[in-house]
Amino acid sequence: MCWLLLSLILGSVSAQDDCGDLEACQRACERRSDGEACLVVGQRYDHGEGVDKDKTQAARWFEAACEAEEPRGCFSLAGYLA
């Protein structure tokens, strides 16, 4: 179980590194239902990286990631719903 959690955390870090600028990630999420891009946007809002920290926006993007079948998006969204 610890390895699964660790892989989810490490996976989200590499997703942030691969995305590029925020607007490109938002477009990829909205146009192509790119779950990883949605996840990255949510993480940026969650942590306030390049944008104001906004938990409502973070949850919105995590939900979009989850709907695009990105398991880390579902995991992140669950933290808001708990």
N, C-alpha and C positions, 0 to 999 in steps of 0.2 A: 504493500500500500504506500509506503514512503517513497518507493521508486516511481510509482505512478504520479504522485503529487510533485515530486522533483522534476519529472519529465514535463509535466504540464507547465510548471514555473519556468523551466529553462526554455521550453518551446516558445513561450510567449515573449521571452527576451529576444530570441532570434527573429521572431516575427516583426518586432519593432525595428530591428536593424535592417530588415529587408524591404520595408514598405516604401520609403521615400517620403515625399511631402504629404501633409495631411489631406490636402484637396485631392490628390491622386488616389489616396486610399479611400476617401469618401466616394469618389466617382466609381471606383472598382467595386465597392460594396453595393452601391445603389444600382449600377447598370448591369453588373455581371453576377450579382449575388455572391461575391467573393468573400467567403466566411473569414478567411485569415485577414483580409483587409478590414473587414468590419471589426474584428477583434482588436486590431492595432489601433483603430480610431477610438474604440472604447477604452483601451488602456491609456491612451494619451489623455483623454478627458478624465479618467480615473486618477491619474497621477499628476495632472496639470503640466504635461510635457508639450510645450509649444502652444498651449491654449490655457485658458483659465480652468482650474479644476471645477468640474461640473458632474456631480454624481447622477443627475437626471439624464444628461446626455450620454454618460458612460453606460448606464443601464440600457438606454435605447439602442446603442451600437452593439452591446453584448447580446441583446435580444435578436438583433438582425444577424449576428454571427451564429447564434444558436439555430435560428431558422434556416440558415444556409448550411446546417449540419457540421458546424465547427464545434467540436466538443469542448474546447477551452472557452468558447463563448458561453456555452451552457453552464460550465463550471463557474465562470465569473459572474454570470447573471444570478446563479443560485446564492452567491454570497450577498447579494442585495435583497433577495427575497427571504432570507433566513431571519 
